[in-house]
Amino acid sequence: MVRRVAVVGAGSSGLACIKICVDEGLEPVCFESSDDIGGLWNFRETPEPERTSIYRSLVVNTSKEMMCFSDFPMPADYPNFMHNSQLLQYLRLYAEHFDLLRYINFQTTVRSVLQRPDFSLSGQWEVVTINKNGQEERHIFDAVLVCSGHYTHPTLPFKICIPPGWEYKDADAFTGKRVVVVGIGNSGGDIAVEISRSAEKTFLSTRQGAWVMGRMSTNGVPLDIAVIKRINNVLFQLLPKTLVNWVAERALNNKYDHRLYGLKPKHRLMERKPIINDDLPGRILQGAIVMKHNLEGFKDSRVVFEDGTVEENIDAVVFCTGYIGKFPFLPSTLSEGPYEEVTLYKRVFPPSLHPPTLAVMGLFQAKGPIMPTVEMQARWAVKVFLGQSRLPPKEKMLDVIESERRRNMQSYPCPRQAVLQVDYIPYLDFMAGEVGVQPKLLRLFLRDPALWAKVFFGPCTPYQYRLSGPGNWSGARQAIFTQWERVAQPFRTREIPENTSKFGLCSPLMLTFTGTVIIVVLFSKDKIVPTLEAVTEMLNKSTVFLRELWFSLPQNPDM
């Protein structure tokens, strides 16, 4: 019988896991190596060994309505894309609201997580920790949730070469210098843009290029809230991928031609995650950033690129080339992959464990927000711990892992990258189905058509997974109906009166009147007076119809 659960890490994933364990009547004990919550989102002036490091200016790439926890909307006055300090404040609000801090042991490092001798019967783990006084302690747990993150072991040093050992925090050290940034992920793009504002010249080196999109969509609404919808997911599955790619790439290239700007990658737009950057194309346009091929090597202060070009007098190089997910405290037997990575069924459970009493959180990549995905992973994992959801046999899980790897390698040739990829809405729906909280679209359509329309045609916000089933939240429906209000709230710093005239040049009534007059006059040239009387009668009827139609339609933008 699972009762005590170890939670490794008190970042956003760890906090969600603590809360879900409490909801399910379990006893979580969280071990956090630092003195505070937040993990990745807790900015530190001085980098710490094997701890995630973010830069001072970092702004999130997913909007607040899409990335919040499913039963705790972000404050309405928060900006849609917030600075890292505001996200940390949201995590503090979450921890305070659900009284999570009392379950956390700060300044306690997990040294090892090992199976007990009777694991096949008990499923229990021995967790060895080191507290702030350097004392070793041993604990017995019925289950373990690993929430330590995978942004701690860079594939190449995420450091400038001159001086060595200094990790990027801001651009102060690069003023007036010639800098090469290697890697064009989200971090590489952000850092290149920031450095370019003070450096003499900034070069951005990329192996394959990238599709670049801003945070803003049509009418200025957040990109993710406009794109991540169930209706779009259905259309992507039904329409030919070539057509979808062509349309999306054409729209993006109409803003800035990726070939002209030196950005165009080999892959199609919908095959991989684009990078989110509002400023990179503009900095290229201004000449502040120069796009270069992949870096090949160094010769003193010269940097050589794969196309044979050389840049002289380079003062610093910043590597932004990704991370390898490593968990040195876990048993080596769990690293079964061909590249010694932890093998996970549906990116959560090691298939070799029986009973399945250990789960890894957040070790995936998706075209969608991380926090609600990890929250759903935790809800599923706890149900499995409790025996309320069952995993397939080991052979079946291994087949699924290999099948998904092969499929993803069509877009991600690197096996390490391929195995991490998940499709956002289908992945959430799969786990929600295992938990018993997947939205029942047909039932919603029959019982609550207004809510069904919001769920199917509107953004796939996390609240959808709290409408019914275990862990349902009574405020979920209201949160869905008010989500656009929270999107709009931070803009309301200078109210501008709306045009309330019903007879503007482009109003429905005016268009109806004009069209009716033209049509009737054309067919009744010799009967002007009777024609005008007929027009008046038709306009009256049209007015009644349009008024009834207008007030019957939902007034929120996602409809």
C-alpha positions as CSV (number, residue, x, y, z in Angstrom):
1,M,0.0,0.0,0.0
2,V,1.6,3.3,-1.2
3,R,1.6,6.0,1.5
4,R,4.9,7.9,1.7
5,V,6.1,9.5,-1.5
6,A,9.5,11.1,-2.0
7,V,9.5,14.2,-4.2
8,V,13.0,15.1,-5.5
9,G,13.1,18.9,-6.2
10,A,10.8,21.8,-5.3
11,G,10.6,23.6,-8.7
12,S,7.3,24.0,-10.5
13,S,7.2,20.2,-11.1
14,G,7.9,19.3,-7.5
15,L,5.3,21.7,-6.2
16,A,2.6,20.2,-8.5
17,C,3.6,16.7,-7.3
18,I,3.4,17.7,-3.6
19,K,-0.1,19.2,-4.2
20,I,-1.4,16.2,-6.1
21,C,0.0,13.7,-3.5
22,V,-1.9,15.6,-0.8
23,D,-5.1,15.7,-2.9
24,E,-4.9,11.9,-3.1
25,G,-4.3,11.4,0.6
26,L,-0.7,10.5,0.4
27,E,2.2,11.8,2.5
28,P,4.8,13.6,0.3
29,V,8.2,14.4,1.6
30,C,10.1,16.8,-0.7
31,F,13.9,17.2,-0.8
32,E,15.2,20.5,-2.2
33,S,19.0,21.1,-2.5
34,S,18.7,24.9,-2.4
35,D,17.2,27.2,0.2
36,D,14.1,28.2,-1.8
37,I,11.4,26.9,-4.2
38,G,11.2,27.6,-7.9
39,G,14.0,25.5,-9.3
40,L,14.7,26.8,-12.9
41,W,12.7,29.9,-12.3
42,N,14.6,31.1,-9.2
43,F,17.3,33.4,-10.7
44,R,20.7,33.3,-9.0
45,E,23.4,35.9,-9.4
46,T,26.1,33.3,-8.9
47,P,25.8,30.0,-10.8
48,E,25.9,26.8,-8.6
49,P,27.4,23.5,-9.8
50,E,24.8,21.1,-11.3
51,R,22.0,23.6,-10.8
52,T,20.0,25.1,-13.6
53,S,21.0,28.6,-14.5
54,I,18.8,31.2,-16.2
55,Y,19.7,34.7,-17.4
56,R,18.4,37.9,-15.8
57,S,16.2,39.0,-18.7
58,L,14.5,35.7,-19.4
59,V,10.8,36.0,-20.3
60,V,8.5,33.0,-20.7
61,N,7.6,31.7,-24.1
62,T,4.2,30.4,-23.2
63,S,1.3,32.7,-22.1
64,K,-0.2,32.7,-18.6
65,E,-3.5,31.1,-19.5
66,M,-1.9,28.2,-21.3
67,M,0.9,27.6,-18.7
68,C,-0.8,27.9,-15.4
69,F,-1.8,25.0,-13.2
70,S,-5.2,23.6,-14.0
71,D,-6.9,24.6,-10.7
72,F,-5.0,27.9,-10.0
73,P,-5.3,30.6,-12.7
74,M,-2.6,33.2,-12.7
75,P,-3.6,36.7,-11.4
76,A,-5.6,38.6,-14.0
77,D,-3.2,41.6,-13.9
78,Y,-0.1,39.5,-14.8
79,P,1.2,40.1,-18.3
80,N,0.5,37.4,-20.8
81,F,4.2,36.7,-21.2
82,M,5.9,37.4,-17.9
83,H,9.4,37.9,-16.7
84,N,10.9,35.0,-14.8
85,S,10.6,36.9,-11.5
86,Q,6.8,37.0,-11.9
87,L,6.5,33.3,-12.7
88,L,8.5,32.7,-9.5
89,Q,6.0,34.9,-7.6
90,Y,3.1,32.8,-9.1
91,L,4.8,29.6,-7.8
92,R,5.0,31.3,-4.3
93,L,1.3,32.1,-4.5
94,Y,0.6,28.5,-5.5
95,A,2.7,27.1,-2.6
96,E,1.1,29.4,-0.1
97,H,-2.5,28.8,-1.3
98,F,-2.2,25.0,-1.0
99,D,0.1,25.1,2.0
100,L,2.9,23.2,0.3
101,L,6.0,24.5,2.1
102,R,5.5,22.4,5.1
103,Y,6.3,19.3,3.1
104,I,9.7,20.6,1.8
105,N,13.1,19.9,3.4
106,F,15.3,22.7,2.1
107,Q,19.1,22.5,1.7
108,T,18.8,18.7,1.5
109,T,20.5,16.9,-1.4
110,V,19.5,13.5,-2.6
111,R,22.6,11.3,-2.9
112,S,20.9,8.1,-4.1
113,V,17.6,6.4,-4.7
114,L,17.9,2.6,-4.5
115,Q,15.5,-0.3,-4.5
116,R,15.0,-2.1,-1.2
117,P,16.0,-5.8,-1.1
118,D,12.3,-6.8,-1.1
119,F,11.4,-4.4,-3.9
120,S,9.6,-7.0,-6.0
121,L,7.1,-7.4,-3.2
122,S,7.0,-4.0,-1.5
123,G,8.0,-1.6,-4.3
124,Q,9.8,0.4,-1.7
125,W,12.9,2.7,-2.1
126,E,15.7,3.7,0.1
127,V,16.5,7.4,-0.3
128,V,19.9,8.7,1.0
129,T,20.1,12.4,1.6
130,I,22.7,14.9,2.8
131,N,21.3,17.8,5.0
132,K,22.6,21.3,5.3
133,N,24.9,20.2,8.1
134,G,26.5,17.5,5.9
135,Q,24.9,14.7,7.8
136,E,23.8,11.6,5.8
137,E,20.2,10.4,6.4
138,R,18.4,7.3,5.1
139,H,14.7,7.2,4.4
140,I,12.2,4.5,3.3
141,F,9.5,5.5,0.8
142,D,6.7,3.6,-1.0
143,A,7.2,5.6,-4.2
144,V,9.4,8.3,-5.7
145,L,8.6,11.3,-8.0
146,V,11.8,12.7,-9.7
147,C,11.4,16.4,-10.3
148,S,15.0,17.5,-10.5
149,G,14.8,18.7,-14.1
150,H,17.1,18.0,-17.0
151,Y,18.7,21.4,-17.6
152,T,21.8,20.7,-15.4
153,H,24.2,18.9,-17.7
154,P,25.0,20.9,-20.9
155,T,26.1,19.1,-24.0
156,L,28.8,21.7,-24.4
157,P,29.8,24.2,-21.7
158,F,27.1,26.9,-21.6
159,K,29.8,29.4,-20.8
160,I,31.8,32.1,-22.4
161,C,35.4,31.0,-23.3
162,I,37.0,34.2,-22.1
163,P,37.1,34.3,-19.1
164,P,36.5,30.5,-18.6
165,G,34.0,29.2,-16.1
166,W,31.6,32.1,-16.1
167,E,28.0,31.3,-17.1
168,Y,25.8,33.8,-18.9
169,K,23.6,36.1,-16.7
170,D,23.5,39.3,-18.7
171,A,25.3,41.2,-21.5
172,D,27.4,43.5,-19.3
173,A,30.6,41.7,-20.0
174,F,30.2,41.9,-23.8
175,T,30.0,45.6,-24.3
176,G,32.1,46.7,-27.3
177,K,33.2,43.1,-28.0
178,R,32.9,40.7,-31.0
179,V,30.9,37.7,-29.8
180,V,29.9,34.4,-31.3
181,V,26.8,32.7,-30.0
182,V,26.6,29.0,-30.9
183,G,23.1,27.4,-31.1
184,I,19.7,28.8,-32.2
185,G,17.3,27.4,-29.7
186,N,15.2,29.8,-27.6
187,S,18.1,30.6,-25.3
188,G,20.5,31.1,-28.1
189,G,18.2,33.5,-29.9
190,D,17.4,35.5,-26.7
191,I,21.1,35.7,-25.7
192,A,22.2,36.7,-29.2
193,V,19.6,39.5,-29.3
194,E,20.6,40.8,-25.8
195,I,24.3,40.7,-26.5
196,S,23.8,42.5,-29.8
197,R,22.5,45.6,-28.1
198,S,25.9,46.4,-26.5
199,A,28.5,44.3,-28.5
200,E,30.4,45.6,-31.4
201,K,29.2,42.7,-33.5
202,T,27.3,39.5,-32.7
203,F,27.5,36.4,-34.9
204,L,24.9,33.6,-34.4
205,S,26.1,30.2,-35.5
206,T,23.6,27.5,-36.3
207,R,24.0,23.9,-37.6
208,Q,20.6,23.7,-39.3
209,G,18.8,27.0,-39.0
210,A,15.3,27.5,-37.5
211,W,11.9,28.8,-38.1
212,V,11.4,31.9,-36.0
213,M,8.0,33.1,-34.6
214,G,7.1,35.9,-32.3
215,R,4.9,35.6,-29.2
216,M,2.2,37.6,-30.9
217,S,-0.5,36.3,-33.2
218,T,-3.3,38.0,-35.2
219,N,-4.8,41.0,-33.5
220,G,-2.0,40.9,-31.0
221,V,-3.3,37.9,-28.9
222,P,-0.7,35.4,-27.6
223,L,0.4,33.0,-30.3
224,D,-0.1,29.8,-28.2
225,I,-3.6,30.7,-27.2
226,A,-4.5,31.3,-30.8
227,V,-2.9,28.1,-32.1
228,I,-3.2,25.4,-29.5
229,K,-6.8,24.4,-30.0
230,R,-8.6,21.1,-30.4
231,I,-10.1,22.2,-33.7
232,N,-6.6,23.0,-35.0
233,N,-5.4,19.6,-33.8
234,V,-8.2,17.9,-35.8
235,L,-7.4,19.9,-38.9
236,F,-3.7,19.1,-38.7
237,Q,-4.5,15.4,-38.6
238,L,-7.0,15.6,-41.5
239,L,-5.2,18.0,-43.9
240,P,-2.2,16.9,-45.9
241,K,1.0,17.8,-44.0
242,T,2.5,19.3,-47.1
243,L,-0.4,21.7,-47.5
244,V,-0.3,22.7,-43.8
245,N,3.4,23.4,-44.0
246,W,3.1,25.4,-47.2
247,V,0.4,27.6,-45.8
248,A,2.1,28.2,-42.5
249,E,5.6,28.8,-44.0
250,R,4.1,31.2,-46.6
251,A,2.4,33.2,-43.8
252,L,5.6,33.3,-41.8
253,N,7.8,34.2,-44.8
254,N,5.5,37.1,-45.6
255,K,6.7,38.7,-42.4
256,Y,10.4,38.0,-43.0
257,D,11.8,35.7,-45.7
258,H,13.7,33.1,-43.7
259,R,16.0,32.3,-46.7
260,L,16.8,36.0,-47.2
261,Y,17.6,36.4,-43.5
262,G,19.8,33.3,-43.4
263,L,17.4,31.5,-41.0
264,K,15.8,28.9,-43.2
265,P,16.2,25.3,-41.9
266,K,16.2,22.1,-43.8
267,H,13.0,20.8,-41.9
268,R,9.5,22.0,-42.6
269,L,7.8,24.3,-40.1
270,M,5.4,21.8,-38.6
271,E,8.0,19.1,-38.2
272,R,9.8,20.7,-35.2
273,K,9.4,23.3,-32.6
274,P,10.0,26.8,-33.9
275,I,12.0,29.2,-31.8
276,I,10.1,32.0,-30.1
277,N,11.8,35.3,-30.5
278,D,10.2,38.7,-31.1
279,D,13.4,40.6,-31.9
280,L,15.8,38.3,-33.8
281,P,14.7,39.2,-37.3
282,G,14.8,42.9,-36.5
283,R,18.4,42.6,-35.2
284,I,19.4,40.8,-38.4
285,L,17.7,43.5,-40.4
286,Q,19.7,46.1,-38.6
287,G,23.0,44.2,-39.0
288,A,23.5,43.9,-35.3
289,I,23.4,40.0,-35.7
290,V,25.1,38.2,-38.5
291,M,24.0,34.6,-39.3
292,K,26.7,32.1,-39.7
293,H,27.1,28.4,-40.5
294,N,28.0,25.8,-37.8
295,L,31.1,26.5,-35.9
296,E,34.0,24.3,-36.9
297,G,36.9,25.3,-34.7
298,F,39.2,28.0,-33.2
299,K,42.5,29.4,-34.1
300,D,43.6,31.8,-31.4
301,S,41.1,34.7,-31.6
302,R,39.8,33.5,-35.0
303,V,36.7,31.4,-35.3
304,V,36.3,29.1,-38.3
305,F,32.9,28.0,-39.7
306,E,31.9,25.0,-41.7
307,D,31.5,27.0,-44.9
308,G,35.2,28.0,-44.7
309,T,34.5,31.6,-43.6
310,V,36.6,33.0,-40.7
311,E,35.8,35.8,-38.3
312,E,38.8,37.6,-36.8
313,N,39.3,39.1,-33.3
314,I,36.6,37.2,-31.5
315,D,36.5,38.1,-27.8
316,A,34.0,35.6,-26.5
317,V,31.9,32.5,-27.5
318,V,28.7,31.6,-25.8
319,F,27.5,28.0,-26.2
320,C,23.7,27.5,-26.2
321,T,23.7,23.9,-27.4
322,G,21.3,22.1,-25.2
323,Y,21.4,19.7,-22.3
324,I,21.5,16.0,-21.6
325,G,19.0,14.6,-19.1
326,K,21.1,12.9,-16.3
327,F,19.9,11.6,-13.0
328,P,23.1,10.4,-11.2
329,F,21.2,9.5,-8.0
330,L,19.1,6.9,-9.8
331,P,20.1,3.2,-10.2
332,S,22.2,2.8,-13.4
333,T,19.9,-0.1,-14.4
334,L,17.3,2.5,-15.3
335,S,19.5,4.0,-18.0
336,E,18.6,1.3,-20.5
337,G,18.6,3.5,-23.7
338,P,21.2,3.1,-26.5
339,Y,22.8,6.4,-25.3
340,E,22.6,5.6,-21.6
341,E,19.5,7.8,-21.2
342,V,16.7,6.9,-18.9
343,T,14.2,4.9,-20.9
344,L,10.6,5.9,-20.1
345,Y,7.2,4.7,-21.2
346,K,5.2,7.8,-22.3
347,R,8.0,9.9,-20.9
348,V,7.1,9.0,-17.3
349,F,7.7,5.3,-16.2
350,P,10.8,3.1,-16.5
351,P,9.4,0.0,-18.1
352,S,11.8,-2.3,-16.2
353,L,10.3,-1.5,-12.8
354,H,7.7,-3.8,-11.3
355,P,5.9,-2.7,-9.4
356,P,5.9,0.8,-11.0
357,T,6.6,3.0,-8.0
358,L,9.0,5.5,-9.5
359,A,8.2,8.2,-12.1
360,V,10.2,10.9,-13.8
361,M,8.6,14.3,-14.4
362,G,9.3,16.8,-17.1
363,L,11.7,14.8,-19.3
364,F,10.0,15.6,-22.6
365,Q,9.7,18.3,-25.3
366,A,6.4,19.5,-26.7
367,K,4.9,22.3,-28.8
368,G,3.1,23.5,-25.7
369,P,3.6,24.6,-22.1
370,I,5.5,22.4,-19.7
371,M,3.8,23.1,-16.3
372,P,0.3,21.7,-17.1
373,T,1.9,18.8,-18.9
374,V,4.0,17.9,-15.8
375,E,0.9,18.4,-13.6
376,M,-1.0,15.8,-15.7
377,Q,2.1,13.5,-15.6
378,A,1.9,13.7,-11.8
379,R,-1.8,13.0,-11.7
380,W,-1.3,9.9,-13.8
381,A,1.8,8.7,-11.8
382,V,-0.1,8.9,-8.5
383,K,-3.0,7.0,-9.9
384,V,-0.5,4.3,-11.0
385,F,1.1,4.2,-7.6
386,L,-2.3,3.7,-6.0
387,G,-3.2,0.9,-8.4
388,Q,-6.1,2.9,-9.9
389,S,-4.4,3.0,-13.3
390,R,-2.4,0.1,-14.8
391,L,0.5,0.1,-17.2
392,P,0.9,-2.4,-20.0
393,P,3.3,-5.3,-19.8
394,K,7.0,-4.4,-20.1
395,E,7.3,-5.8,-23.7
396,K,4.4,-3.7,-24.8
397,M,5.8,-0.5,-23.2
398,L,9.2,-1.1,-24.9
399,D,7.4,-1.6,-28.3
400,V,5.6,1.7,-27.8
401,I,8.9,3.5,-26.9
402,E,10.6,2.2,-30.0
403,S,7.7,2.9,-32.2
404,E,7.5,6.5,-31.0
405,R,11.2,6.9,-31.4
406,R,11.1,5.8,-35.0
407,R,8.2,8.0,-35.8
408,N,9.8,11.1,-34.2
409,M,13.1,10.4,-36.0
410,Q,11.5,11.4,-39.3
411,S,11.6,15.0,-37.9
412,Y,14.4,14.7,-35.3
413,P,17.2,12.5,-36.7
414,C,19.1,12.6,-33.4
415,P,17.8,9.7,-31.4
416,R,18.2,11.5,-28.1
417,Q,16.0,14.3,-29.3
418,A,13.5,12.0,-31.0
419,V,12.7,10.1,-27.9
420,L,11.8,13.3,-26.0
421,Q,9.1,14.5,-28.4
422,V,5.4,14.4,-27.6
423,D,2.3,15.8,-29.3
424,Y,0.9,18.3,-26.9
425,I,-2.9,17.8,-26.9
426,P,-2.9,14.1,-27.8
427,Y,-0.3,13.5,-25.0
428,L,-2.4,15.4,-22.4
429,D,-5.5,13.6,-23.6
430,F,-3.9,10.1,-23.3
431,M,-2.8,10.8,-19.7
432,A,-6.2,12.4,-18.9
433,G,-7.9,9.3,-20.2
434,E,-5.8,7.1,-17.9
435,V,-6.7,9.4,-14.9
436,G,-10.4,9.6,-15.9
437,V,-10.5,13.4,-16.6
438,Q,-10.4,13.6,-20.4
439,P,-13.1,16.1,-21.6
440,K,-16.1,14.1,-23.0
441,L,-16.8,16.2,-26.0
442,L,-20.0,14.5,-27.1
443,R,-21.4,14.7,-23.6
444,L,-20.5,18.4,-23.4
445,F,-22.1,19.1,-26.8
446,L,-25.4,17.6,-25.6
447,R,-25.4,18.9,-22.1
448,D,-23.6,22.2,-22.2
449,P,-23.1,23.4,-25.9
450,A,-21.7,26.7,-24.9
451,L,-18.9,25.1,-22.8
452,W,-18.4,22.5,-25.6
453,A,-17.8,25.3,-28.1
454,K,-15.2,26.9,-25.7
455,V,-13.4,23.6,-25.2
456,F,-13.4,22.5,-28.9
457,F,-12.9,25.8,-30.7
458,G,-11.2,27.8,-28.0
459,P,-7.7,27.5,-26.6
460,C,-6.9,24.1,-24.9
461,T,-6.3,25.7,-21.5
462,P,-5.4,23.4,-18.5
463,Y,-8.8,24.0,-16.9
464,Q,-10.4,21.6,-19.4
465,Y,-8.9,18.8,-17.4
466,R,-10.7,19.8,-14.2
467,L,-14.2,19.8,-15.5
468,S,-15.1,16.3,-14.4
469,G,-13.7,13.1,-13.0
470,P,-11.2,12.6,-10.1
471,G,-9.8,15.9,-8.8
472,N,-12.5,18.0,-10.6
473,W,-12.5,21.7,-9.7
474,S,-15.8,23.5,-9.3
475,G,-14.3,26.7,-10.7
476,A,-13.1,25.1,-14.0
477,R,-16.1,26.0,-16.1
478,Q,-16.0,29.6,-14.9
479,A,-12.2,29.8,-15.5
480,I,-12.8,28.7,-19.1
481,F,-15.5,31.3,-19.7
482,T,-13.4,34.1,-18.2
483,Q,-10.0,33.2,-19.7
484,W,-10.2,35.9,-22.3
485,E,-10.9,38.5,-19.6
486,R,-7.6,37.6,-17.9
487,V,-5.9,37.8,-21.3
488,A,-7.3,41.3,-21.8
489,Q,-6.8,42.6,-18.2
490,P,-3.1,43.6,-18.4
491,F,-3.8,45.7,-21.5
492,R,-6.4,47.9,-19.7
493,T,-4.0,50.6,-18.6
494,R,-5.5,53.2,-21.0
495,E,-9.1,52.5,-21.6
496,I,-10.4,53.6,-25.0
497,P,-14.2,53.9,-25.5
498,E,-15.7,51.4,-27.9
499,N,-17.6,52.6,-30.9
500,T,-21.2,51.8,-29.8
501,S,-22.9,53.2,-32.9
502,K,-25.2,50.6,-34.5
503,F,-25.2,52.4,-37.9
504,G,-21.5,52.7,-38.6
505,L,-20.4,52.3,-42.2
506,C,-19.4,48.7,-41.6
507,S,-22.1,47.7,-39.1
508,P,-24.3,44.7,-40.0
509,L,-27.4,46.9,-40.2
510,M,-25.8,49.4,-42.5
511,L,-24.4,46.6,-44.8
512,T,-27.8,45.0,-44.8
513,F,-29.6,48.2,-45.7
514,T,-27.2,49.1,-48.4
515,G,-27.3,45.7,-50.0
516,T,-31.1,45.6,-49.8
517,V,-31.4,49.0,-51.5
518,I,-29.1,48.2,-54.3
519,I,-30.7,44.8,-55.1
520,V,-34.2,46.0,-55.0
521,V,-33.6,49.2,-57.0
522,L,-31.8,47.2,-59.7
523,F,-34.8,45.0,-60.1
524,S,-37.5,47.8,-59.8
525,K,-36.2,50.8,-61.7
526,D,-39.6,52.1,-62.7
527,K,-41.2,51.7,-59.2
528,I,-39.1,53.9,-56.9
529,V,-41.8,54.7,-54.2
530,P,-43.1,51.1,-53.8
531,T,-39.5,50.0,-53.9
532,L,-38.5,52.2,-51.0
533,E,-41.5,51.0,-49.0
534,A,-40.4,47.4,-49.6
535,V,-36.9,48.3,-48.6
536,T,-38.1,49.8,-45.3
537,E,-40.1,46.6,-44.6
538,M,-37.2,44.3,-45.4
539,L,-34.8,46.5,-43.3
540,N,-37.2,46.2,-40.3
541,K,-37.3,42.5,-40.6
542,S,-33.5,42.3,-41.0
543,T,-33.0,44.5,-38.0
544,V,-35.0,42.2,-35.8
545,F,-33.1,39.1,-37.1
546,L,-29.7,40.6,-36.7
547,R,-30.4,41.9,-33.2
548,E,-31.6,38.4,-32.1
549,L,-28.6,36.8,-33.8
550,W,-26.1,39.3,-32.2
551,F,-27.4,38.8,-28.7
552,S,-27.5,35.0,-29.1
553,L,-23.8,34.8,-30.0
554,P,-21.1,34.5,-27.3
555,Q,-19.2,37.7,-26.9
556,N,-15.7,36.3,-26.1
557,P,-13.0,36.4,-28.7
558,D,-12.4,32.6,-28.7
559,M,-15.7,32.0,-30.3
